[in-house]
Amino acid sequence: MRNLKRVSLAVFLLMLALAILVFILENQQSVALQYLGWAGPRLPMSAIALIALLIGMLIGPCISWLLGRSSRIRRKNLA
């Protein structure tokens, strides 16, 4: 049973890596983002998507932590 879990995890990770590789290879056209007059460098679309994903993975937990912290402080003040 333990080996089945390891094999399943390995297969899942390989499939995920393959999907990421296919995404990167299929999105090589260069684009430049413009936001509020600021123009970014020309990067492959896959790099921009990866950067957006990583920024979201950083911002999401920070917002969740701040909201949880403020609710804990409110509960502490009510008690």
Secondary structure, 3 states (H helix, E strand, C coil): CHHHHHHHHHHHHHHHHHHHHHHHHHCCCEECCEECCEECCCEEHHHHHHHHHHHHHHHHHHHHHHHHHHHHHHHHHHC
